[in-house]
Amino acid sequence: MLGEPVDASLIRALGGPAADKFFDGADHEDLYWFRVWGARGLLWVWEDSAMHAISAALDDEAWRVREMGLKVIARHLLGDALDAAAALRDDPVPRVRAAARRAVVLLTQAGA
């Protein structure tokens, strides 16, 4: 949950070796990776209570978070997010636009 302590072993499992740097005691500017990795976990284990977090991911300032949120929406065919995914087809980042297009296609094919 937002604001709760971070489970370092879970972050390392989701982020791989790149996560180690965040546990070195230094300040880091790129903490958005925690949001990316949290969403990545939802690719594999979906919980309906995470819908709010995935919806928020689509408005995140970090493009990698938006992209991963779209991947989660596409994987789990989260039809409630169709409008938000469609809006990201105009995102300034090509990878986000591509993920948005894919999500919209999958959601519309599934009859979302």
Secondary structure, 3 states (H helix, E strand, C coil): CCCCCCCHHHHHHHHHHHHHHHHCCCCCCCCHHHHHHHHHHHHHCCCHHHHHHHHHHCCCCCHHHHHHHHHHHHHHCCHHHHHHHHHHHHCCCHHHHHHHHHHHHHHHHCCC
